[in-house]
Amino acid sequence: MGNDRYNAVVVGAGPAGSTAALLMARNNLSVALIERGKYPGCKNMTGGAIVSMPFQEILPEYWKMEGIPLERRLVSDELWLLDSDSAVRVGFTGKKFGMAPYNKHSILRYKFDRWYAGQAVKAGAKLFNNCLAVDLVYHKTGLMSRKVDGVMLEGGDVIHADVVILAEGAQGSLTQKAGLRKRLQTNEMTLYVKEILELPAEKIEDRFNMEKGEGAIIGMIGYPASPAIGKGGIWTNRESLSIVVGAYLNQITGKGLNPLQLLERFKGHPLVKRLLEGAKPVKYLGHIIPRGGFKKIPTLVNDGVIVVGDAAEMVSGRRGMDLAMITGKFAAEATSQACALDRYDRDVLSSYEARVKGSFFYQDMKSSKDAEAYFNKYQDSDFLVTKAVNDLAYKFFEQNLESDKSKTIKMAEELINMQPLGKSAKDILYGIQNWGVL
């Protein structure tokens, strides 16, 4: 492999990297796709679900493709505001989502990423597993200028390329070395742990009130990560459940929390426990998600290099994997254009940046640019909103000897006395922007 040359080298065979490699190979570019794990997906984690519409722009009618490891057609999304022994539930079930062209499918990344990288290989890309890129290499273009010209691998081999696409994930070590991004601080990332539990398909369908092949997602805030701000969630797979819990890393470390203990505590909640009864744990994973938001989006391009996916902070609310794919697509288009022009400077590659800035998700990230700062400043917001809603729900649904008027007055007084109404309104507003339904 040493000193080979390609039109493009893609660092990371996750959704962003494999998308870029697949589409560039389709355009007859020579592509090296390098993966540090034993195989793509072995180190990757998401809840997880794949969003149909953006994926169809890459692989139309993907659900018909041979061997694609889809788990369930997701027809139900719920958000639970979870307290210690209760939950206020908000959600939607749509039977149309269970029919083509579908809305989302649940997946397991260790299966899906491997298959997806295989599609890039079938298109002509070369995949190198167990391959760690430790540095960038440069070509001098002037007295004071240079362009990225490839990557150096652990062991000293070099892969040269006209363009390097960095799809290396949240840590972004090469992105930092290129001077495109600063190191993430602990208040700019969330740490999630995940457990996969085997459970027969018929039990999953019975417990979640689903028909054969249908699936559900339940996102939960409040109890799962308290006293930190974070989320928990359950995803239904074909014959297993994915259980996830996590929070801002600075709050996990600052409050002395153990993510695995949070996971066990979450599983023991009386409303969660009944959904997991009899399920057998088979796999554990952990993952860092960048949460710097709009204000921390790095420099996306420079001479000979493009940053995509998590390395580019492309996460908006509950959407991350589909945005990674879209940015991979944009990078492939920009690189193909550069190869046609035989020019690889920032001015040409900036068409990638223009595509990102014109996207729907860039506008979403911009509109919620202050959410991360707010939740780091007011670390009690999830707790207060969740507890208040559950306490009020207990009072509302309790059948007692009070008049409706008296009950309403007491509920209003309790809400007012909890904290200033302005703070409560802000908590709810920013919560809506941040929570999603995982």
MARMARKE-91303 format. One record per residue (C-alpha): residue number from 1; z, y, x. Coordinates in Angstrom, 2 decimals. Example, Ala and Ser with C-alpha at 12.3 -4.5 7.8 and 13.67 -1.06 7.14 Angstrom:
# MARMARKE-91303
n->1, up->7.80, north->-4.50, east->12.30
n->2, up->7.14, north->-1.06, east->13.67
This chain:
# MARMARKE-91303
n->1, up->0.00, north->0.00, east->0.00
n->2, up->0.70, north->2.33, east->2.89
n->3, up->-1.46, north->5.46, east->3.11
n->4, up->-3.64, north->4.59, east->0.08
n->5, up->-5.26, north->7.51, east->-1.72
n->6, up->-5.68, north->8.06, east->-5.45
n->7, up->-6.75, north->10.82, east->-7.78
n->8, up->-3.19, north->10.78, east->-9.16
n->9, up->0.14, north->9.12, east->-8.48
n->10, up->2.65, north->8.97, east->-11.34
n->11, up->6.32, north->8.65, east->-10.44
n->12, up->8.10, north->6.74, east->-13.20
n->13, up->6.73, north->4.19, east->-15.68
n->14, up->8.62, north->5.39, east->-18.75
n->15, up->6.85, north->6.74, east->-21.86
n->16, up->5.70, north->9.97, east->-20.15
n->17, up->4.47, north->8.31, east->-16.97
n->18, up->2.72, north->5.39, east->-18.65
n->19, up->1.01, north->7.74, east->-21.10
n->20, up->-0.31, north->9.89, east->-18.26
n->21, up->-1.45, north->6.83, east->-16.28
n->22, up->-3.14, north->5.24, east->-19.30
n->23, up->-5.12, north->8.32, east->-20.30
n->24, up->-6.16, north->9.20, east->-16.74
n->25, up->-7.32, north->5.63, east->-16.12
n->26, up->-9.36, north->5.83, east->-19.32
n->27, up->-11.03, north->8.90, east->-17.82
n->28, up->-12.00, north->6.78, east->-14.79
n->29, up->-9.49, north->8.37, east->-12.43
n->30, up->-7.87, north->6.21, east->-9.77
n->31, up->-4.16, north->6.09, east->-10.63
n->32, up->-1.04, north->4.65, east->-8.97
n->33, up->1.93, north->4.20, east->-11.33
n->34, up->5.13, north->3.59, east->-9.39
n->35, up->8.35, north->2.26, east->-10.89
n->36, up->11.67, north->1.94, east->-9.08
n->37, up->12.92, north->-0.92, east->-11.27
n->38, up->11.96, north->-4.59, east->-11.26
n->39, up->9.72, north->-3.79, east->-14.21
n->40, up->9.16, north->-0.77, east->-16.48
n->41, up->11.98, north->-0.35, east->-18.95
n->42, up->14.60, north->-2.39, east->-17.12
n->43, up->16.52, north->0.82, east->-16.35
n->44, up->15.54, north->2.77, east->-19.46
n->45, up->17.45, north->3.35, east->-22.65
n->46, up->16.97, north->5.07, east->-25.95
n->47, up->18.43, north->4.43, east->-29.38
n->48, up->15.66, north->3.88, east->-30.06
n->49, up->12.71, north->4.67, east->-32.21
n->50, up->9.08, north->5.51, east->-31.58
n->51, up->7.52, north->8.24, east->-33.73
n->52, up->4.20, north->7.12, east->-35.16
n->53, up->2.14, north->10.29, east->-35.39
n->54, up->2.13, north->11.39, east->-31.71
n->55, up->1.80, north->7.79, east->-30.52
n->56, up->-1.31, north->7.34, east->-32.67
n->57, up->-2.99, north->10.16, east->-30.75
n->58, up->-2.73, north->7.91, east->-27.70
n->59, up->-3.18, north->4.47, east->-29.30
n->60, up->-4.64, north->4.76, east->-32.83
n->61, up->-3.22, north->2.14, east->-35.22
n->62, up->-0.97, north->0.91, east->-32.43
n->63, up->0.89, north->-1.44, east->-34.79
n->64, up->-2.21, north->-3.68, east->-34.89
n->65, up->-2.35, north->-4.11, east->-31.11
n->66, up->-1.80, north->-7.54, east->-29.64
n->67, up->1.69, north->-8.22, east->-28.40
n->68, up->3.15, north->-4.77, east->-29.11
n->69, up->6.94, north->-5.27, east->-29.27
n->70, up->7.81, north->-3.28, east->-32.37
n->71, up->11.11, north->-4.18, east->-34.05
n->72, up->11.31, north->-2.72, east->-37.57
n->73, up->9.53, north->-0.20, east->-39.78
n->74, up->12.12, north->2.54, east->-40.23
n->75, up->12.40, north->3.70, east->-43.83
n->76, up->15.95, north->5.08, east->-43.87
n->77, up->17.66, north->7.88, east->-41.89
n->78, up->21.29, north->8.78, east->-42.45
n->79, up->23.79, north->11.18, east->-40.89
n->80, up->27.46, north->10.30, east->-41.25
n->81, up->30.17, north->12.91, east->-40.68
n->82, up->32.67, north->10.31, east->-39.57
n->83, up->36.45, north->10.72, east->-39.64
n->84, up->39.04, north->8.09, east->-38.70
n->85, up->38.82, north->6.20, east->-42.00
n->86, up->36.09, north->7.92, east->-44.01
n->87, up->32.54, north->9.27, east->-43.88
n->88, up->30.54, north->11.89, east->-45.70
n->89, up->26.97, north->10.62, east->-45.74
n->90, up->23.69, north->12.52, east->-45.92
n->91, up->20.42, north->10.64, east->-45.80
n->92, up->17.04, north->9.66, east->-47.15
n->93, up->15.25, north->6.38, east->-47.79
n->94, up->11.50, north->6.53, east->-48.36
n->95, up->9.56, north->3.37, east->-49.15
n->96, up->6.30, north->5.08, east->-48.16
n->97, up->7.59, north->5.13, east->-44.58
n->98, up->7.34, north->1.33, east->-44.63
n->99, up->3.57, north->1.45, east->-45.11
n->100, up->0.80, north->2.33, east->-42.66
n->101, up->0.49, north->4.75, east->-40.91
n->102, up->4.32, north->4.52, east->-40.95
n->103, up->6.79, north->7.17, east->-39.78
n->104, up->8.81, north->5.44, east->-37.06
n->105, up->9.44, north->2.01, east->-35.62
n->106, up->12.58, north->0.83, east->-33.89
n->107, up->11.99, north->-0.53, east->-30.39
n->108, up->13.86, north->-1.95, east->-27.42
n->109, up->12.85, north->-0.09, east->-24.28
n->110, up->13.12, north->-3.05, east->-21.92
n->111, up->10.42, north->-4.73, east->-24.02
n->112, up->8.35, north->-1.74, east->-25.06
n->113, up->8.07, north->0.06, east->-21.70
n->114, up->6.90, north->-3.11, east->-20.00
n->115, up->4.19, north->-3.61, east->-22.60
n->116, up->3.14, north->0.04, east->-22.54
n->117, up->2.78, north->0.18, east->-18.76
n->118, up->0.67, north->-2.97, east->-19.14
n->119, up->-1.76, north->-0.98, east->-21.30
n->120, up->-2.17, north->1.50, east->-18.43
n->121, up->-2.86, north->-1.41, east->-16.08
n->122, up->-5.47, north->-2.82, east->-18.49
n->123, up->-7.15, north->0.60, east->-18.45
n->124, up->-7.37, north->0.49, east->-14.64
n->125, up->-4.15, north->1.97, east->-13.28
n->126, up->-2.30, north->0.14, east->-10.49
n->127, up->1.38, north->-0.53, east->-11.17
n->128, up->3.86, north->-0.86, east->-8.30
n->129, up->7.31, north->-2.15, east->-9.28
n->130, up->10.42, north->-2.03, east->-7.04
n->131, up->8.89, north->1.10, east->-5.57
n->132, up->11.12, north->4.11, east->-4.91
n->133, up->9.59, north->7.51, east->-4.09
n->134, up->12.03, north->9.37, east->-1.85
n->135, up->10.06, north->12.50, east->-0.96
n->136, up->6.89, north->14.45, east->-1.46
n->137, up->4.23, north->14.86, east->1.22
n->138, up->2.21, north->18.03, east->1.64
n->139, up->-1.17, north->19.21, east->2.85
n->140, up->-1.41, north->22.64, east->4.46
n->141, up->-3.87, north->24.89, east->2.62
n->142, up->-3.34, north->28.15, east->4.46
n->143, up->-1.17, north->29.97, east->6.94
n->144, up->1.75, north->30.20, east->4.50
n->145, up->0.68, north->27.82, east->1.74
n->146, up->0.61, north->24.11, east->1.04
n->147, up->0.01, north->21.69, east->-1.81
n->148, up->1.66, north->18.43, east->-2.77
n->149, up->-0.54, north->15.62, east->-1.44
n->150, up->1.35, north->12.47, east->-2.43
n->151, up->4.71, north->10.74, east->-2.15
n->152, up->6.65, north->8.99, east->0.56
n->153, up->8.22, north->5.67, east->-0.38
n->154, up->11.45, north->4.14, east->0.72
n->155, up->10.50, north->2.39, east->3.94
n->156, up->8.08, north->5.09, east->5.09
n->157, up->4.81, north->4.20, east->3.35
n->158, up->2.85, north->7.11, east->1.88
n->159, up->0.69, north->7.18, east->-1.23
n->160, up->-1.68, north->10.12, east->-1.08
n->161, up->-3.01, north->11.73, east->-4.25
n->162, up->-4.79, north->14.86, east->-5.39
n->163, up->-2.12, north->15.33, east->-8.07
n->164, up->1.43, north->13.98, east->-8.32
n->165, up->2.88, north->13.69, east->-11.83
n->166, up->6.68, north->13.58, east->-11.81
n->167, up->7.93, north->11.48, east->-14.73
n->168, up->11.13, north->10.53, east->-12.93
n->169, up->13.66, north->11.17, east->-15.69
n->170, up->16.66, north->13.43, east->-16.10
n->171, up->17.95, north->13.37, east->-12.51
n->172, up->14.64, north->14.73, east->-11.21
n->173, up->15.30, north->14.36, east->-7.49
n->174, up->11.68, north->14.96, east->-6.44
n->175, up->11.37, north->17.82, east->-8.93
n->176, up->14.34, north->19.42, east->-7.19
n->177, up->12.87, north->18.77, east->-3.73
n->178, up->9.68, north->20.46, east->-4.84
n->179, up->11.74, north->23.55, east->-5.69
n->180, up->10.74, north->23.39, east->-9.34
n->181, up->14.18, north->22.75, east->-10.79
n->182, up->17.81, north->23.20, east->-9.87
n->183, up->20.24, north->20.32, east->-10.01
n->184, up->21.61, north->19.75, east->-13.50
n->185, up->25.22, north->20.74, east->-14.04
n->186, up->27.54, north->18.46, east->-16.01
n->187, up->27.48, north->20.83, east->-18.99
n->188, up->23.68, north->20.49, east->-19.07
n->189, up->23.50, north->16.75, east->-19.66
n->190, up->24.87, north->14.12, east->-21.98
n->191, up->25.89, north->10.59, east->-20.99
n->192, up->25.25, north->7.77, east->-23.45
n->193, up->26.18, north->4.11, east->-23.32
n->194, up->24.46, north->1.47, east->-25.40
n->195, up->25.17, north->-2.09, east->-26.48
n->196, up->22.67, north->-4.48, east->-28.04
n->197, up->24.20, north->-7.04, east->-30.39
n->198, up->22.32, north->-10.05, east->-31.73
n->199, up->22.45, north->-10.52, east->-35.49
n->200, up->20.17, north->-12.64, east->-37.75
n->201, up->17.43, north->-10.69, east->-39.50
n->202, up->18.58, north->-11.66, east->-43.00
n->203, up->22.10, north->-10.35, east->-42.33
n->204, up->20.72, north->-7.05, east->-41.06
n->205, up->18.56, north->-6.65, east->-44.16
n->206, up->21.47, north->-7.53, east->-46.46
n->207, up->24.00, north->-5.18, east->-44.83
n->208, up->21.64, north->-2.22, east->-44.60
n->209, up->20.01, north->-2.87, east->-48.00
n->210, up->16.57, north->-3.34, east->-46.51
n->211, up->13.63, north->-5.58, east->-47.39
n->212, up->12.10, north->-7.91, east->-44.81
n->213, up->10.81, north->-5.97, east->-41.79
n->214, up->12.33, north->-2.66, east->-42.92
n->215, up->14.92, north->-0.85, east->-40.82
n->216, up->17.41, north->1.99, east->-40.81
n->217, up->19.00, north->4.50, east->-38.43
n->218, up->22.51, north->5.84, east->-38.92
n->219, up->23.50, north->8.80, east->-36.75
n->220, up->27.18, north->9.76, east->-36.65
n->221, up->29.12, north->12.79, east->-35.44
n->222, up->32.80, north->13.59, east->-35.25
n->223, up->34.88, north->10.45, east->-34.71
n->224, up->32.54, north->8.49, east->-32.35
n->225, up->32.89, north->10.89, east->-29.39
n->226, up->36.01, north->12.89, east->-30.26
n->227, up->37.64, north->14.84, east->-28.72
n->228, up->34.28, north->15.64, east->-27.05
n->229, up->31.10, north->16.86, east->-28.73
n->230, up->28.68, north->13.98, east->-28.99
n->231, up->27.12, north->11.39, east->-31.25
n->232, up->27.20, north->7.76, east->-32.16
n->233, up->24.48, north->5.75, east->-33.78
n->234, up->23.22, north->2.41, east->-35.06
n->235, up->19.58, north->1.31, east->-34.95
n->236, up->18.37, north->-1.86, east->-36.66
n->237, up->16.06, north->-4.10, east->-34.65
n->238, up->14.35, north->-7.30, east->-35.72
n->239, up->17.26, north->-9.60, east->-34.87
n->240, up->19.72, north->-7.23, east->-33.22
n->241, up->21.50, north->-3.90, east->-33.58
n->242, up->21.50, north->-1.08, east->-31.03
n->243, up->24.84, north->0.74, east->-30.85
n->244, up->25.02, north->4.04, east->-28.95
n->245, up->27.73, north->6.60, east->-28.28
n->246, up->27.88, north->9.54, east->-25.87
n->247, up->28.79, north->13.16, east->-25.26
n->248, up->28.38, north->16.09, east->-22.86
n->249, up->29.19, north->14.87, east->-19.37
n->250, up->31.47, north->17.78, east->-18.51
n->251, up->33.59, north->17.02, east->-21.57
n->252, up->33.71, north->13.29, east->-20.79
n->253, up->34.98, north->13.95, east->-17.27
n->254, up->37.13, north->16.98, east->-18.12
n->255, up->38.93, north->15.17, east->-20.93
n->256, up->39.34, north->11.92, east->-19.04
n->257, up->37.21, north->9.89, east->-21.43
n->258, up->35.77, north->6.48, east->-20.62
n->259, up->32.34, north->5.94, east->-22.25
n->260, up->32.88, north->2.19, east->-22.61
n->261, up->36.23, north->2.80, east->-24.29
n->262, up->34.52, north->5.26, east->-26.64
n->263, up->32.01, north->2.54, east->-27.47
n->264, up->34.70, north->-0.03, east->-28.26
n->265, up->36.64, north->2.54, east->-30.30
n->266, up->33.47, north->3.40, east->-32.22
n->267, up->32.77, north->-0.28, east->-32.95
n->268, up->36.30, north->-0.67, east->-34.28
n->269, up->35.96, north->2.02, east->-36.94
n->270, up->36.48, north->0.34, east->-40.34
n->271, up->33.11, north->1.50, east->-41.70
n->272, up->31.23, north->0.55, east->-38.53
n->273, up->33.05, north->-2.72, east->-37.96
n->274, up->31.81, north->-4.22, east->-41.24
n->275, up->28.19, north->-3.55, east->-40.21
n->276, up->28.70, north->-5.34, east->-36.89
n->277, up->30.68, north->-8.34, east->-38.10
n->278, up->29.54, north->-11.54, east->-36.40
n->279, up->27.12, north->-9.75, east->-34.04
n->280, up->27.03, north->-11.03, east->-30.45
n->281, up->26.84, north->-8.51, east->-27.55
n->282, up->23.95, north->-9.38, east->-25.22
n->283, up->23.14, north->-6.25, east->-23.19
n->284, up->24.76, north->-3.01, east->-21.99
n->285, up->22.96, north->0.10, east->-20.74
n->286, up->23.72, north->3.71, east->-19.79
n->287, up->21.56, north->6.82, east->-19.71
n->288, up->21.69, north->10.53, east->-18.83
n->289, up->19.84, north->12.93, east->-21.15
n->290, up->19.05, north->16.49, east->-20.05
n->291, up->20.56, north->19.05, east->-22.42
n->292, up->19.93, north->22.31, east->-20.63
n->293, up->17.53, north->23.24, east->-23.39
n->294, up->14.93, north->25.97, east->-23.47
n->295, up->16.68, north->28.18, east->-20.92
n->296, up->16.65, north->25.40, east->-18.32
n->297, up->13.00, north->24.34, east->-18.59
n->298, up->11.88, north->24.14, east->-14.95
n->299, up->8.71, north->25.40, east->-13.33
n->300, up->6.27, north->22.90, east->-14.82
n->301, up->3.41, north->23.05, east->-12.30
n->302, up->2.67, north->23.97, east->-8.74
n->303, up->-0.16, north->23.23, east->-6.33
n->304, up->-0.82, north->19.50, east->-6.69
n->305, up->2.17, north->18.66, east->-8.91
n->306, up->3.07, north->18.47, east->-12.63
n->307, up->6.49, north->17.75, east->-14.20
n->308, up->6.73, north->15.84, east->-17.50
n->309, up->9.23, north->14.24, east->-19.88
n->310, up->12.97, north->14.36, east->-19.19
n->311, up->12.38, north->15.75, east->-15.69
n->312, up->10.84, north->18.77, east->-17.44
n->313, up->13.78, north->19.07, east->-19.90
n->314, up->11.47, north->18.13, east->-22.76
n->315, up->14.17, north->17.16, east->-25.25
n->316, up->14.50, north->18.83, east->-28.64
n->317, up->17.35, north->17.69, east->-30.87
n->318, up->16.87, north->13.99, east->-31.56
n->319, up->13.31, north->14.01, east->-30.23
n->320, up->12.76, north->12.97, east->-26.63
n->321, up->10.59, north->9.89, east->-26.22
n->322, up->7.72, north->11.16, east->-28.34
n->323, up->7.84, north->14.51, east->-26.52
n->324, up->7.69, north->12.62, east->-23.23
n->325, up->4.51, north->10.92, east->-24.43
n->326, up->2.99, north->14.20, east->-25.54
n->327, up->3.73, north->15.87, east->-22.19
n->328, up->2.27, north->12.82, east->-20.44
n->329, up->-0.88, north->13.29, east->-22.51
n->330, up->-1.03, north->16.99, east->-21.64
n->331, up->-0.60, north->16.18, east->-17.94
n->332, up->-3.41, north->13.61, east->-18.06
n->333, up->-5.74, north->16.16, east->-19.66
n->334, up->-4.89, north->18.83, east->-17.08
n->335, up->-5.34, north->16.39, east->-14.18
n->336, up->-8.67, north->15.13, east->-15.52
n->337, up->-9.87, north->18.74, east->-15.76
n->338, up->-8.72, north->19.42, east->-12.19
n->339, up->-10.55, north->16.34, east->-10.90
n->340, up->-13.74, north->17.44, east->-12.68
n->341, up->-13.45, north->20.82, east->-10.94
n->342, up->-12.23, north->19.25, east->-7.68
n->343, up->-9.50, north->21.89, east->-7.63
n->344, up->-5.80, north->21.06, east->-7.71
n->345, up->-4.10, north->24.42, east->-7.32
n->346, up->-1.54, north->25.86, east->-9.70
n->347, up->-4.11, north->28.04, east->-11.47
n->348, up->-6.08, north->25.00, east->-12.61
n->349, up->-3.10, north->22.77, east->-13.35
n->350, up->-1.46, north->25.55, east->-15.36
n->351, up->-3.55, north->24.39, east->-18.32
n->352, up->-0.76, north->21.80, east->-18.68
n->353, up->1.81, north->24.58, east->-18.97
n->354, up->-0.34, north->26.34, east->-21.55
n->355, up->-0.53, north->23.16, east->-23.64
n->356, up->3.25, north->22.76, east->-23.53
n->357, up->3.91, north->26.38, east->-24.49
n->358, up->1.50, north->26.08, east->-27.41
n->359, up->3.19, north->22.97, east->-28.78
n->360, up->5.41, north->22.62, east->-31.85
n->361, up->8.32, north->21.28, east->-29.82
n->362, up->8.31, north->24.23, east->-27.41
n->363, up->8.74, north->26.53, east->-30.40
n->364, up->11.55, north->24.32, east->-31.73
n->365, up->13.32, north->24.40, east->-28.37
n->366, up->12.96, north->28.17, east->-28.25
n->367, up->14.43, north->28.66, east->-31.72
n->368, up->17.54, north->26.61, east->-30.82
n->369, up->17.91, north->27.97, east->-27.28
n->370, up->21.55, north->28.98, east->-27.80
n->371, up->22.80, north->25.71, east->-29.34
n->372, up->23.87, north->24.04, east->-26.07
n->373, up->25.77, north->27.13, east->-24.91
n->374, up->27.52, north->27.37, east->-28.27
n->375, up->28.67, north->23.76, east->-28.29
n->376, up->29.94, north->24.03, east->-24.74
n->377, up->31.90, north->27.16, east->-25.64
n->378, up->33.27, north->25.81, east->-28.94
n->379, up->34.09, north->22.22, east->-28.14
n->380, up->36.08, north->21.83, east->-31.35
n->381, up->33.16, north->22.52, east->-33.68
n->382, up->32.19, north->18.89, east->-34.43
n->383, up->35.81, north->17.92, east->-34.96
n->384, up->36.61, north->20.84, east->-37.25
n->385, up->33.53, north->20.52, east->-39.44
n->386, up->33.79, north->16.75, east->-39.75
n->387, up->37.51, north->16.77, east->-40.52
n->388, up->37.20, north->19.62, east->-43.00
n->389, up->34.34, north->17.97, east->-44.88
n->390, up->36.13, north->14.63, east->-45.08
n->391, up->39.45, north->16.20, east->-46.15
n->392, up->37.70, north->18.19, east->-48.86
n->393, up->35.79, north->15.10, east->-50.00
n->394, up->39.06, north->13.17, east->-50.35
n->395, up->40.45, north->15.94, east->-52.54
n->396, up->37.24, north->16.32, east->-54.56
n->397, up->36.93, north->12.63, east->-55.41
n->398, up->40.66, north->11.99, east->-55.86
n->399, up->41.62, north->11.43, east->-59.51
n->400, up->45.00, north->13.17, east->-59.92
n->401, up->46.98, north->15.21, east->-62.46
n->402, up->45.60, north->18.62, east->-61.43
n->403, up->43.10, north->20.69, east->-63.38
n->404, up->39.66, north->21.11, east->-61.86
n->405, up->40.37, north->24.82, east->-61.43
n->406, up->43.62, north->24.22, east->-59.54
n->407, up->41.97, north->21.62, east->-57.35
n->408, up->39.09, north->23.98, east->-56.50
n->409, up->41.48, north->26.81, east->-55.58
n->410, up->43.46, north->24.54, east->-53.24
n->411, up->40.28, north->23.29, east->-51.59
n->412, up->39.10, north->26.87, east->-51.00
n->413, up->42.50, north->27.89, east->-49.57
n->414, up->42.49, north->24.95, east->-47.18
n->415, up->38.99, north->25.81, east->-45.98
n->416, up->39.93, north->29.46, east->-45.40
n->417, up->43.15, north->28.58, east->-43.55
n->418, up->41.45, north->26.08, east->-41.23
n->419, up->39.69, north->28.80, east->-39.17
n->420, up->37.84, north->32.10, east->-39.76
n->421, up->35.00, north->31.66, east->-42.24
n->422, up->32.53, north->33.20, east->-39.79
n->423, up->33.35, north->30.51, east->-37.24
n->424, up->32.94, north->27.79, east->-39.89
n->425, up->29.54, north->29.18, east->-40.87
n->426, up->28.46, north->29.23, east->-37.21
n->427, up->29.71, north->25.68, east->-36.69
n->428, up->27.62, north->24.46, east->-39.60
n->429, up->24.54, north->26.47, east->-38.59
n->430, up->24.54, north->25.27, east->-34.99
n->431, up->25.49, north->21.81, east->-36.15
n->432, up->22.37, north->21.58, east->-38.29
n->433, up->20.31, north->22.59, east->-35.25
n->434, up->22.00, north->20.08, east->-32.96
n->435, up->22.94, north->17.02, east->-34.99
n->436, up->19.66, north->15.77, east->-36.43
n->437, up->19.92, north->12.15, east->-37.52
n->438, up->19.46, north->10.70, east->-34.03
